[in-house]
């Protein structure tokens, strides 16, 4: 797909018939027990905090600096969640900022009624430069975090070595080899029968 053909707001992800993959970056303290258990373990993972999931691998690399940004983001985790969970999150979401002529009171009321935030940020290329279209980030709070941890998550894998390998190739000037290792992300088409709606 050419850049000019990519809609400004489109969900793109790596997915199969069972799951859709999202990414998060954490410290060793959170990552190690999560990888052993196949789900986030509390503590040290905090259910009461908002947690942001990102289907875009390169946006995650931009946010975490390929796992080198700081110790709190040095482990890049790939979390495979159910399509039903992903759809639930979007169906119970609102944008992370007020829309149009919405008053402050209306905005606060809407936020209080929705446990999920959606934010669209510029997608990134292999050099982590902004692209002219957006990638979705989904912020989970309250009920949504509990569902994410205890119901939606089917597996967690460590993709930090992949991130470091791609970064190493880029540092060596081998852009083609780096690009060949990127996860294949395509337009997300939800399961038939889902109540999923684009946001």
Order of alpha helices (4+ residues) and beta strands (2+ residues): beta-beta-alpha-beta-alpha-beta-alpha-beta-alpha-beta-beta-alpha-beta-alpha-alpha-beta
